[in-house]
């Protein structure tokens, strides 16, 4: 039996984090498509890691419970990495809310029940959640604490008709949900945090930069304080710190890693984007 790292969403960012925290542990690689999980498993196995691949649909509580049972069969679950989700250009409103908002909330809840002492979790959110205006105190409280099965029935969530808004509310909910879960995770001796990346160069982002909206993305990146996109390794380095012994006093927090893009969106050279959002 070994300590177990669970990665949900086996793209570039998730892999970068799992590489940094998975040495000597069992890495359970979960993805919507089993083939994607198996492909990631081969990369990890070829680099000396011990893995297991499984299909998981985080929009289904039953699928998440199956993942929990699978992970526990190898030992104590020490780390949870959630890098799964769908973007505004990939899915309709209902799917975005079911996966990114509801699914992440269920994942936090179910792994919060079994995470081992000394463990830690990281949820990958997005800078997009920081481009949503301020919500009311009541809305914040509802997104953080509403029972998971009632989240999608909140009136201000049910009224969303735009995919970008669905994504932004989902990512804001991720951050608030992490704050809400810090207490139950803490009672088990574990930490939970979220990371909100900006544009990170993954295969999907590279395609977007070459696509019809590529010029707009490149202009935004050039005008940002950092003047460039980020890399999965930079997100991985931040997550590694949060999940290490050096990050034990950090829980219920969100970390923007976007090259200053959000700061510029609100107060700098990227304010022109507000008219389109």
C-alpha positions as CSV (number, residue, x, y, z in Angstrom):
1,X,0.0,0.0,0.0
2,X,1.2,3.5,-0.9
3,X,0.2,7.1,-0.4
4,X,-2.0,8.0,-3.4
5,X,-2.1,11.0,-5.6
6,X,-5.4,11.5,-7.5
7,X,-5.3,13.6,-10.7
8,X,-8.6,14.4,-12.4
9,X,-8.1,15.9,-15.8
10,X,-4.9,14.6,-17.4
11,X,-3.9,17.6,-19.6
12,X,-0.6,19.5,-19.5
13,X,-1.3,21.4,-16.2
14,X,-2.5,18.4,-14.3
15,X,0.5,16.3,-15.5
16,X,2.9,19.1,-14.5
17,X,1.6,19.1,-10.9
18,X,1.4,15.3,-10.6
19,X,5.0,14.9,-11.7
20,X,6.1,17.2,-8.9
21,X,4.2,15.5,-6.1
22,X,3.9,11.9,-7.3
23,X,7.3,10.4,-6.8
24,X,7.2,7.3,-4.7
25,X,3.4,7.4,-4.6
26,X,0.6,5.7,-6.6
27,X,-0.7,8.2,-9.1
28,X,-4.4,7.6,-10.1
29,X,-5.0,9.3,-13.4
30,X,-8.7,10.0,-14.1
31,X,-10.1,11.5,-17.3
32,X,-13.5,11.6,-19.0
33,X,-11.9,9.4,-21.8
34,X,-10.1,6.3,-20.6
35,X,-7.8,6.6,-23.6
36,X,-6.6,10.0,-22.4
37,X,-5.9,8.6,-18.9
38,X,-4.1,5.6,-20.4
39,X,-2.0,7.9,-22.7
40,X,-1.0,10.0,-19.7
41,X,-0.3,6.8,-17.7
42,X,2.2,5.6,-20.3
43,X,4.0,8.9,-20.2
44,X,4.3,8.7,-16.4
45,X,5.2,5.0,-16.4
46,X,8.0,5.7,-18.9
47,X,9.3,8.3,-16.5
48,X,9.4,5.9,-13.6
49,X,6.1,6.7,-11.9
50,X,3.6,4.1,-10.6
51,X,0.1,4.7,-12.1
52,X,-3.4,3.5,-12.6
53,X,-5.8,4.9,-15.2
54,X,-9.5,5.2,-14.8
55,X,-12.4,6.9,-16.7
56,X,-14.2,9.5,-14.6
57,X,-17.0,11.9,-15.3
58,X,-17.0,14.6,-12.6
59,X,-20.5,15.7,-13.5
60,X,-21.7,12.3,-12.0
61,X,-21.5,11.8,-8.2
62,X,-21.6,8.0,-8.8
63,X,-18.5,8.3,-11.1
64,X,-16.7,10.3,-8.5
65,X,-17.5,7.8,-5.7
66,X,-16.2,5.1,-8.0
67,X,-12.9,7.1,-8.4
68,X,-12.7,7.5,-4.6
69,X,-13.1,3.7,-4.1
70,X,-10.5,3.0,-6.8
71,X,-8.0,5.4,-5.3
72,X,-8.4,4.0,-1.8
73,X,-7.8,0.4,-3.0
74,X,-4.1,1.4,-3.4
75,X,-3.7,3.2,0.0
76,X,-4.4,6.5,1.8
77,X,-5.3,9.4,-0.5
78,X,-2.7,12.1,0.2
79,X,-3.2,14.5,-2.7
80,X,-6.1,15.6,-4.9
81,X,-5.4,17.5,-8.1
82,X,-8.5,18.7,-10.1
83,X,-7.6,20.0,-13.5
84,X,-10.7,18.9,-15.3
85,X,-13.3,21.1,-16.9
86,X,-14.8,22.4,-20.1
87,X,-14.3,25.9,-21.7
88,X,-16.9,28.4,-23.0
89,X,-16.1,27.4,-26.6
90,X,-16.3,23.7,-25.9
91,X,-19.7,23.2,-24.4
92,X,-23.2,24.6,-23.8
93,X,-24.2,26.4,-20.6
94,X,-25.8,23.4,-19.0
95,X,-22.6,21.2,-19.5
96,X,-20.3,23.9,-18.2
97,X,-22.3,24.3,-15.0
98,X,-22.7,20.6,-14.5
99,X,-19.0,19.9,-14.9
100,X,-17.1,23.0,-13.8
101,X,-19.4,24.2,-11.1
102,X,-21.3,21.1,-9.7
103,X,-18.7,18.5,-10.6
104,X,-15.9,20.3,-8.9
105,X,-18.0,20.9,-5.8
106,X,-18.9,17.2,-5.5
107,X,-15.2,16.2,-6.0
108,X,-14.2,18.6,-3.1
109,X,-16.9,17.2,-0.9
110,X,-16.3,13.5,-1.5
111,X,-12.5,13.7,-1.3
112,X,-12.8,15.9,1.8
113,X,-14.4,13.0,3.5
114,X,-11.5,10.6,3.0
115,X,-8.3,12.8,2.5
116,X,-5.6,11.6,4.9
117,X,-3.9,13.7,7.6
118,X,-1.1,15.7,6.2
119,X,-2.7,15.6,2.8
120,X,-3.5,18.5,0.4
121,X,-5.5,19.4,-2.6
122,X,-5.4,21.8,-5.4
123,X,-8.3,22.9,-7.7
124,X,-7.4,24.5,-11.0
125,X,-9.8,27.4,-11.4
126,X,-9.2,30.3,-13.9
127,X,-8.5,34.0,-14.2
128,X,-11.9,34.1,-15.8
129,X,-13.5,33.9,-12.3
130,X,-11.7,37.1,-11.4
131,X,-13.3,38.9,-14.4
132,X,-16.8,38.6,-12.9
133,X,-17.9,41.7,-11.0
134,X,-18.5,41.6,-7.3
135,X,-21.3,39.3,-6.1
136,X,-23.5,40.0,-3.1
137,X,-22.6,38.7,0.3
138,X,-25.5,36.3,0.1
139,X,-24.5,35.0,-3.4
140,X,-20.9,34.4,-2.1
141,X,-22.3,32.5,0.9
142,X,-24.6,30.4,-1.3
143,X,-21.9,29.5,-3.7
144,X,-19.6,28.5,-0.9
145,X,-22.0,26.6,1.3
146,X,-25.2,25.5,-0.6
147,X,-25.5,21.6,-0.5
148,X,-24.0,20.3,-3.7
149,X,-27.2,18.8,-5.0
150,X,-28.9,22.2,-4.8
151,X,-26.2,24.4,-6.4
152,X,-27.6,24.3,-9.9
153,X,-31.0,25.3,-8.6
154,X,-29.8,28.7,-7.2
155,X,-31.9,31.3,-9.1
156,X,-28.9,33.4,-10.2
157,X,-27.3,30.2,-11.6
158,X,-30.4,28.9,-13.3
159,X,-30.8,32.3,-15.1
160,X,-27.4,32.1,-16.9
161,X,-27.8,31.9,-20.7
162,X,-24.3,32.8,-21.9
163,X,-21.5,30.3,-22.0
164,X,-18.8,32.8,-20.9
165,X,-20.9,33.8,-17.9
166,X,-21.5,30.1,-17.0
167,X,-17.7,29.6,-17.0
168,X,-17.0,32.7,-15.0
169,X,-19.6,31.8,-12.3
170,X,-18.3,28.3,-12.3
171,X,-14.7,29.4,-11.7
172,X,-15.8,31.9,-9.0
173,X,-17.7,29.1,-7.4
174,X,-14.6,26.9,-7.4
175,X,-12.7,29.5,-5.4
176,X,-15.6,30.0,-2.9
177,X,-16.2,26.3,-2.6
178,X,-12.5,25.8,-1.7
179,X,-12.9,28.4,1.0
180,X,-16.0,26.6,2.3
181,X,-14.2,23.2,2.3
182,X,-11.1,24.5,4.1
183,X,-12.8,23.8,7.5
184,X,-13.8,20.2,6.9
185,X,-10.5,19.4,5.2
186,X,-8.7,21.1,8.1
187,X,-10.5,18.9,10.6
188,X,-8.9,15.9,8.8
189,X,-5.4,17.6,9.0
190,X,-5.4,18.5,5.3
191,X,-5.2,21.7,3.2
192,X,-7.1,22.7,0.1
193,X,-6.4,25.6,-2.2
194,X,-7.2,26.8,-5.7
195,X,-5.1,28.2,-8.5
196,X,-6.4,30.5,-11.1
197,X,-4.2,30.4,-14.2
198,X,-4.3,32.9,-17.1
199,X,-3.5,31.8,-20.6
200,X,-1.1,28.8,-20.3
201,X,0.3,27.2,-23.4
202,X,-1.2,23.8,-23.6
203,X,-2.1,22.0,-26.9
204,X,-5.6,23.5,-26.6
205,X,-4.4,27.0,-26.0
206,X,-1.9,26.7,-28.9
207,X,-4.8,25.8,-31.2
208,X,-6.7,28.8,-29.9
209,X,-3.8,31.1,-30.7
210,X,-3.8,29.8,-34.3
211,X,-7.6,30.0,-34.6
212,X,-10.0,32.8,-35.5
213,X,-9.6,34.5,-32.1
214,X,-5.8,34.2,-32.1
215,X,-5.1,37.8,-33.0
216,X,-7.1,39.0,-30.0
217,X,-5.3,36.6,-27.7
218,X,-1.9,37.6,-28.9
219,X,-2.7,41.3,-28.5
220,X,-3.9,40.6,-25.0
221,X,-0.8,38.7,-24.1
222,X,1.5,41.4,-25.5
223,X,-0.3,44.1,-23.6
224,X,-0.2,42.2,-20.3
225,X,2.4,43.1,-17.6
226,X,4.3,39.8,-18.3
227,X,4.1,40.2,-22.1
228,X,3.6,36.5,-22.7
229,X,1.6,33.4,-21.9
230,X,2.5,31.0,-19.1
231,X,3.7,27.4,-19.1
232,X,2.3,24.4,-17.3
233,X,5.5,24.1,-15.4
234,X,5.0,27.5,-13.8
235,X,1.6,26.4,-12.5
236,X,3.2,23.1,-11.4
237,X,5.8,24.9,-9.4
238,X,3.2,26.9,-7.5
239,X,1.1,23.8,-6.9
240,X,4.1,21.9,-5.6
241,X,4.8,24.6,-3.0
242,X,1.2,24.7,-1.9
243,X,1.1,20.8,-1.6
244,X,4.5,20.6,0.1
245,X,5.5,20.8,3.8
246,X,6.3,24.5,3.2
247,X,2.6,25.2,2.4
248,X,1.0,23.8,5.5
249,X,-0.2,27.2,6.8
250,X,-2.0,27.9,3.5
251,X,-5.6,26.7,3.1
252,X,-8.8,28.0,1.6
253,X,-6.9,30.4,-0.6
254,X,-6.8,31.2,-4.3
255,X,-3.7,32.1,-6.3
256,X,-3.8,34.1,-9.5
257,X,-1.0,33.1,-11.9
258,X,-1.7,35.1,-15.0
259,X,1.2,37.4,-15.7
260,X,-0.7,40.3,-14.3
261,X,-3.5,40.0,-16.9
262,X,-6.3,40.4,-14.4
263,X,-4.7,43.4,-12.7
264,X,-4.4,45.0,-16.2
265,X,-8.0,44.0,-17.1
266,X,-9.4,46.0,-14.2
267,X,-6.9,48.8,-13.9
268,X,-4.3,48.8,-16.8
269,X,-3.8,48.5,-20.5
270,X,-6.3,45.7,-20.9
271,X,-9.3,47.6,-19.7
272,X,-10.6,47.6,-23.3
273,X,-11.5,43.9,-22.8
274,X,-14.2,44.8,-20.3
275,X,-16.4,46.1,-23.2
276,X,-16.4,42.6,-24.7
277,X,-16.9,40.7,-21.4
